[in-house]
């Protein structure tokens, strides 16, 4: 039953965001009564916290199995694209996840996702491929991926279509240009 409630909570968050999240909505989706929810999670907030933790865990799992490459720059690019794809596919859930994180919730999977970013950037720093320190590179990549992701979340608010692939790619490429040293030109043959 615990798993059923968690799946229902994620579905409610995905369809209506945190604003539509309620004990009633989750119980209706799970086809249980409120006492069942309270028995397993203590409160609606307890279930919401569990749902956010699960959403971040699924997100991290997705990041860990995303396209891997021996080239950390390619892995970084694919990780960035995957992050935006997640937000584009689940804009309301993504907004709720980021909102919870910004409210100060400690979410280990979110911390692990950021640690994965740092790990990739440190590998690039060791190779001498970063134009800025790894911490600054992480800030640039983190802010750019969240900016592109938020364009998907705020499309309805702006009464606009989601961003085009060209806009998203432009944000990514500008961040990458700021992070990486230019590749040396190969001498002519």
ABEGO torsion letter per residue (X at the ends): XAAAAAAAAAAAAAAAEAAABBAAAAAAAAGBBAAAAAAAAGBAAAAAAAAAAAAAAAAAAAAAABBBBABAAAAAAAAAAAAAAAAAABAAAAAAAAAAAAAGBBBAAAAAAAAAAAAAAAAAAAAGABABBAAAAAAAAAAAAAAAAAAAAAAAAAGBBBBBAAAAAAAAAAAAAAABBBBBBBBBX
